[in-house]
C-alpha cells in the first residue's frame, strides 16, 4: 500500500497566480502617491504595515487595502486627499476581480492524482475571495475537502490532518511558501513538497529544510507524482 494517501495543496501561487496582482496594485499605490510624498522606502513601509496588520485583518486583499490606506496616511502626515484614498480603495477592490490564471501543469496533475489519492485544499486568506477564486479556477471538483484558515501553523495542520486524512504520516503538503506550507506541515508530521514561485511575498520566506527526510523540492506540479513515488519507495 502506498505510504502517502492524501495530498494537501496550497492555493495562491501554487495552483493559480496571485502575488503578481498584489505587486501590480502596490505599483498603482505608489503612482497614486507620487505627488504627495517622496518617501524612498514607500514600498517597504507598505510591506511592514501589511505584515503588522495580519493579526487584525488577516491575509488577503481586504487587509492589504486597509494597509495601503494606513500607509498613505502615515507617509503624507494625513495630508493625502480623500480622492486619492478613494482611488486606493478602488485599486484594492480590483484585487478581488482580476482574471484567474492557473499555473502550468496544474490541471493535468490534479486530473491524474485524483484517481490515486485523496486531494484536499488548505488555503489561508479571506473566505469570500478564496471561494471566488476556487470557483473561477474550475478546480473545485478535484478536492474532497476545502479548508480556508486564518493562518497556517503546526496546530492548524494537526487539526486538519486529523479531520481529513489518515494522519500526517500518510499526507503530503504541497505549496510555494516555506514558512506557511512546508515548515509547519513538516512539524506536524507530514511530508512536504516545495514548489517555488517566481513571485513570493517576503513574509513567506524561510530557510529551506534541506536534508529533511520528509521534504522535497519540485519545479512544478508535473513532478509531484515522481516525488510521491520516491517517498513511497522508502516506506
Helices and strands as residue ranges (DSSP letters): E 6-9, H 19-33, H 42-52, H 54-57, H 61-75, H 82-94, H 106-113, E 118-124, H 127-137, G 140-142, E 145-149, H 154-164, G 168-170, E 171-175, I 178-182, H 183-187, E 191-195, G 202-204, E 215-218, G 221-223, H 224-233
